[in-house]
Amino acid sequence: MIYLKSDEEIELLRNSNLIVAKTLAELAKIIAPGVSTLRLNNRADEFIRDNGGIPNFLGYGGFPGSICTSVNDQIVHGIPSDKVILKDGDIISIDCGVLKDGFNGDSAYTFCVGDVEPEIISLLRATKESLYKGIEQAYEGKRIGDIGAAVQTYCESRGYSVVREMVGHGVGRKLHESPEVPNYGRKGNGVLLKSGMTIAIEPMINLGTRNLIFEKDGWTTRTADKKPSAHFEHSVAIRQGKADILSSFEYIEQVLGDREF
């Protein structure tokens, strides 16, 4: 079942996503070599609650963290740990969600830790750009396949691979709603987009093979060839002519300053 949201409900979603955006910016302030992913998790949990939200990842399907922290070749759903210490040259994807006033915010950003190889920065840049290519297709009258085709074409034409097993999704009163939003597809195929639909678009793009493996923890996925993976996500509302982006990278970019990631 796909739920169309009223304007009032979309504003509540925007409010939840605003806390997500500010949480990710708070984490950007402390991401550095020597910092554990558990410290990032604890700061996120504290900030979300201080701002009137609930970290909606915590306990979701049994997930033990308040955010997902996926380092280097980890694609998504990395579990925060005091044993995972960030090193110079790492990248870390942080996926964050907030429940407030009955509606869920969901967004993700991949950060650089210290000095990162240019080849990996290019992967991050292409993944972030592909997110906006997908968003350009997310308006009334288009189809889900148009979003995936835009992401896939952009990334594969640059030599990167698109993860197939993990996809975007509807978002609203539930963190994951219908429809699924793959990062691959064919133009003109899939669910018809209607004004009032709210979806999370989240390219997960690999430097090497698209194949992945699941870790023994039952959550973390990583690339089969151990090459890096990047992940960026926005929650958007479908409107006429142009998507309404409900989440934001603006606060992250203010913290990063001259740095891109």
C-alpha positions as a Python dict, from the first residue, in 0.01 Angstrom:
ca = {
    (1, 'M'): (0, 0, 0),
    (2, 'I'): (134, 342, -100),
    (3, 'Y'): (21, 626, 126),
    (4, 'L'): (-16, 975, -17),
    (5, 'K'): (65, 1246, 238),
    (6, 'S'): (-115, 1574, 295),
    (7, 'D'): (77, 1901, 293),
    (8, 'E'): (63, 1902, 672),
    (9, 'E'): (209, 1553, 693),
    (10, 'I'): (485, 1646, 450),
    (11, 'E'): (582, 1937, 677),
    (12, 'L'): (603, 1696, 971),
    (13, 'L'): (832, 1477, 762),
    (14, 'R'): (1042, 1784, 684),
    (15, 'N'): (1073, 1859, 1056),
    (16, 'S'): (1198, 1507, 1128),
    (17, 'N'): (1444, 1531, 841),
    (18, 'L'): (1569, 1864, 974),
    (19, 'I'): (1681, 1691, 1293),
    (20, 'V'): (1851, 1423, 1081),
    (21, 'A'): (2033, 1692, 883),
    (22, 'K'): (2153, 1870, 1196),
    (23, 'T'): (2257, 1539, 1356),
    (24, 'L'): (2475, 1451, 1058),
    (25, 'A'): (2631, 1798, 1080),
    (26, 'E'): (2707, 1743, 1449),
    (27, 'L'): (2885, 1421, 1359),
    (28, 'A'): (3079, 1599, 1084),
    (29, 'K'): (3232, 1813, 1360),
    (30, 'I'): (3392, 1514, 1535),
    (31, 'I'): (3475, 1274, 1250),
    (32, 'A'): (3854, 1239, 1262),
    (33, 'P'): (4128, 977, 1293),
    (34, 'G'): (4116, 810, 1634),
    (35, 'V'): (3739, 849, 1682),
    (36, 'S'): (3534, 531, 1733),
    (37, 'T'): (3207, 472, 1552),
    (38, 'L'): (3048, 412, 1893),
    (39, 'R'): (3137, 769, 1993),
    (40, 'L'): (2960, 892, 1678),
    (41, 'N'): (2660, 678, 1766),
    (42, 'N'): (2641, 810, 2122),
    (43, 'R'): (2666, 1172, 2009),
    (44, 'A'): (2393, 1115, 1750),
    (45, 'D'): (2163, 953, 2005),
    (46, 'E'): (2217, 1239, 2251),
    (47, 'F'): (2162, 1511, 1989),
    (48, 'I'): (1848, 1352, 1846),
    (49, 'R'): (1686, 1318, 2189),
    (50, 'D'): (1793, 1671, 2293),
    (51, 'N'): (1606, 1799, 1986),
    (52, 'G'): (1283, 1617, 2066),
    (53, 'G'): (1329, 1319, 1836),
    (54, 'I'): (1371, 946, 1875),
    (55, 'P'): (1651, 758, 1694),
    (56, 'N'): (1431, 531, 1484),
    (57, 'F'): (1707, 290, 1382),
    (58, 'L'): (1763, 179, 1741),
    (59, 'G'): (1587, -153, 1787),
    (60, 'Y'): (1450, -153, 1431),
    (61, 'G'): (1438, -524, 1348),
    (62, 'G'): (1675, -567, 1640),
    (63, 'F'): (1941, -323, 1512),
    (64, 'P'): (2163, -231, 1810),
    (65, 'G'): (2270, 121, 1707),
    (66, 'S'): (2109, 464, 1678),
    (67, 'I'): (2286, 522, 1344),
    (68, 'C'): (2448, 301, 1081),
    (69, 'T'): (2824, 354, 1048),
    (70, 'S'): (2970, 184, 740),
    (71, 'V'): (3346, 222, 691),
    (72, 'N'): (3538, 182, 362),
    (73, 'D'): (3420, -141, 196),
    (74, 'Q'): (3112, -165, 417),
    (75, 'I'): (2811, -67, 205),
    (76, 'V'): (2533, -13, 460),
    (77, 'H'): (2407, -115, 805),
    (78, 'G'): (2744, -108, 980),
    (79, 'I'): (2701, -143, 1357),
    (80, 'P'): (2867, 125, 1573),
    (81, 'S'): (3142, -17, 1793),
    (82, 'D'): (3417, 97, 2028),
    (83, 'K'): (3641, -146, 1839),
    (84, 'V'): (3603, 37, 1506),
    (85, 'I'): (3844, 332, 1521),
    (86, 'L'): (3856, 568, 1224),
    (87, 'K'): (4194, 604, 1051),
    (88, 'D'): (4339, 865, 819),
    (89, 'G'): (4229, 784, 464),
    (90, 'D'): (3907, 608, 564),
    (91, 'I'): (3561, 695, 441),
    (92, 'I'): (3250, 649, 655),
    (93, 'S'): (2889, 639, 544),
    (94, 'I'): (2651, 748, 818),
    (95, 'D'): (2282, 668, 777),
    (96, 'C'): (2058, 842, 1029),
    (97, 'G'): (1688, 834, 1104),
    (98, 'V'): (1461, 1028, 1339),
    (99, 'L'): (1102, 976, 1451),
    (100, 'K'): (922, 1293, 1561),
    (101, 'D'): (551, 1366, 1586),
    (102, 'G'): (474, 1029, 1428),
    (103, 'F'): (681, 1075, 1110),
    (104, 'N'): (1023, 944, 1010),
    (105, 'G'): (1319, 1132, 869),
    (106, 'D'): (1592, 939, 685),
    (107, 'S'): (1914, 1062, 522),
    (108, 'A'): (2275, 953, 470),
    (109, 'Y'): (2611, 1106, 384),
    (110, 'T'): (2958, 963, 323),
    (111, 'F'): (3243, 1151, 492),
    (112, 'C'): (3619, 1151, 443),
    (113, 'V'): (3846, 1089, 742),
    (114, 'G'): (4162, 1295, 701),
    (115, 'D'): (4332, 1270, 361),
    (116, 'V'): (4153, 1033, 122),
    (117, 'E'): (4282, 907, -212),
    (118, 'P'): (4157, 1105, -514),
    (119, 'E'): (4012, 790, -671),
    (120, 'I'): (3789, 740, -369),
    (121, 'I'): (3687, 1105, -355),
    (122, 'S'): (3578, 1071, -718),
    (123, 'L'): (3356, 778, -616),
    (124, 'L'): (3195, 990, -343),
    (125, 'R'): (3141, 1279, -582),
    (126, 'A'): (2979, 1060, -848),
    (127, 'T'): (2754, 891, -590),
    (128, 'K'): (2637, 1225, -449),
    (129, 'E'): (2579, 1362, -800),
    (130, 'S'): (2385, 1050, -899),
    (131, 'L'): (2150, 1110, -605),
    (132, 'Y'): (2053, 1444, -757),
    (133, 'K'): (2021, 1286, -1102),
    (134, 'G'): (1767, 1049, -949),
    (135, 'I'): (1587, 1332, -770),
    (136, 'E'): (1554, 1518, -1102),
    (137, 'Q'): (1329, 1232, -1217),
    (138, 'A'): (1118, 1222, -900),
    (139, 'Y'): (807, 1420, -989),
    (140, 'E'): (444, 1350, -1070),
    (141, 'G'): (392, 1149, -1387),
    (142, 'K'): (736, 986, -1386),
    (143, 'R'): (793, 627, -1278),
    (144, 'I'): (1019, 456, -1024),
    (145, 'G'): (1225, 314, -1310),
    (146, 'D'): (1310, 664, -1427),
    (147, 'I'): (1483, 734, -1095),
    (148, 'G'): (1683, 411, -1100),
    (149, 'A'): (1777, 448, -1465),
    (150, 'A'): (1915, 797, -1402),
    (151, 'V'): (2130, 680, -1110),
    (152, 'Q'): (2248, 368, -1290),
    (153, 'T'): (2336, 543, -1615),
    (154, 'Y'): (2527, 817, -1440),
    (155, 'C'): (2736, 581, -1225),
    (156, 'E'): (2796, 297, -1468),
    (157, 'S'): (2905, 540, -1741),
    (158, 'R'): (3184, 643, -1502),
    (159, 'G'): (3295, 288, -1436),
    (160, 'Y'): (3124, 233, -1101),
    (161, 'S'): (2880, -41, -1007),
    (162, 'V'): (2534, -15, -853),
    (163, 'V'): (2432, -228, -556),
    (164, 'R'): (2116, -424, -643),
    (165, 'E'): (2020, -597, -318),
    (166, 'M'): (1971, -274, -120),
    (167, 'V'): (1723, -12, -241),
    (168, 'G'): (1550, 310, -143),
    (169, 'H'): (1195, 308, -15),
    (170, 'G'): (882, 495, 75),
    (171, 'V'): (898, 680, 405),
    (172, 'G'): (630, 827, 631),
    (173, 'R'): (467, 703, 949),
    (174, 'K'): (679, 392, 896),
    (175, 'L'): (1052, 409, 830),
    (176, 'H'): (1017, 174, 536),
    (177, 'E'): (701, 194, 326),
    (178, 'S'): (609, 106, -30),
    (179, 'P'): (730, 149, -296),
    (180, 'E'): (1084, 17, -321),
    (181, 'V'): (1313, 260, -503),
    (182, 'P'): (1599, 72, -675),
    (183, 'N'): (1910, 252, -798),
    (184, 'Y'): (1884, 72, -1131),
    (185, 'G'): (1602, 22, -1378),
    (186, 'R'): (1447, 109, -1710),
    (187, 'K'): (1291, 440, -1805),
    (188, 'G'): (912, 430, -1811),
    (189, 'N'): (890, 119, -1592),
    (190, 'G'): (768, 69, -1239),
    (191, 'V'): (525, 243, -1007),
    (192, 'L'): (374, 570, -1130),
    (193, 'L'): (480, 866, -916),
    (194, 'K'): (195, 1074, -774),
    (195, 'S'): (197, 1403, -586),
    (196, 'G'): (198, 1333, -212),
    (197, 'M'): (418, 1025, -230),
    (198, 'T'): (726, 1049, -8),
    (199, 'I'): (1031, 837, -83),
    (200, 'A'): (1392, 796, 23),
    (201, 'I'): (1635, 785, -270),
    (202, 'E'): (1971, 642, -168),
    (203, 'P'): (2236, 539, -422),
    (204, 'M'): (2483, 281, -290),
    (205, 'I'): (2769, 277, -539),
    (206, 'N'): (3084, 64, -542),
    (207, 'L'): (3429, 135, -679),
    (208, 'G'): (3463, -227, -791),
    (209, 'T'): (3215, -513, -825),
    (210, 'R'): (2848, -470, -735),
    (211, 'N'): (2855, -805, -556),
    (212, 'L'): (2827, -798, -178),
    (213, 'I'): (2853, -1023, 123),
    (214, 'F'): (2670, -1016, 454),
    (215, 'E'): (2877, -1013, 770),
    (216, 'K'): (2816, -1265, 1047),
    (217, 'D'): (2651, -993, 1259),
    (218, 'G'): (2347, -1026, 1031),
    (219, 'W'): (2344, -655, 944),
    (220, 'T'): (2662, -524, 789),
    (221, 'T'): (2704, -561, 414),
    (222, 'R'): (3039, -517, 243),
    (223, 'T'): (3173, -533, -110),
    (224, 'A'): (3284, -878, -222),
    (225, 'D'): (3614, -741, -358),
    (226, 'K'): (3676, -523, -48),
    (227, 'K'): (3689, -204, -255),
    (228, 'P'): (3521, 112, -116),
    (229, 'S'): (3151, 188, -136),
    (230, 'A'): (2971, 524, -105),
    (231, 'H'): (2617, 606, 7),
    (232, 'F'): (2413, 928, -4),
    (233, 'E'): (2042, 962, 72),
    (234, 'H'): (1767, 1223, 64),
    (235, 'S'): (1401, 1194, 158),
    (236, 'V'): (1182, 1370, -99),
    (237, 'A'): (816, 1446, -162),
    (238, 'I'): (675, 1396, -510),
    (239, 'R'): (527, 1715, -650),
    (240, 'Q'): (428, 1847, -992),
    (241, 'G'): (727, 1939, -1206),
    (242, 'K'): (995, 1901, -940),
    (243, 'A'): (1069, 1698, -627),
    (244, 'D'): (1058, 1867, -287),
    (245, 'I'): (1373, 1761, -98),
    (246, 'L'): (1275, 1718, 267),
    (247, 'S'): (1621, 1638, 405),
    (248, 'S'): (1924, 1863, 371),
    (249, 'F'): (2303, 1854, 334),
    (250, 'E'): (2328, 2229, 398),
    (251, 'Y'): (2426, 2194, 764),
    (252, 'I'): (2692, 1934, 682),
    (253, 'E'): (2835, 2159, 413),
    (254, 'Q'): (2854, 2450, 659),
    (255, 'V'): (3063, 2235, 894),
    (256, 'L'): (3287, 2098, 619),
    (257, 'G'): (3357, 2445, 478),
    (258, 'D'): (3604, 2417, 189),
    (259, 'R'): (3608, 2038, 218),
    (260, 'E'): (3365, 1854, -10),
    (261, 'F'): (3327, 1548, 211),
}
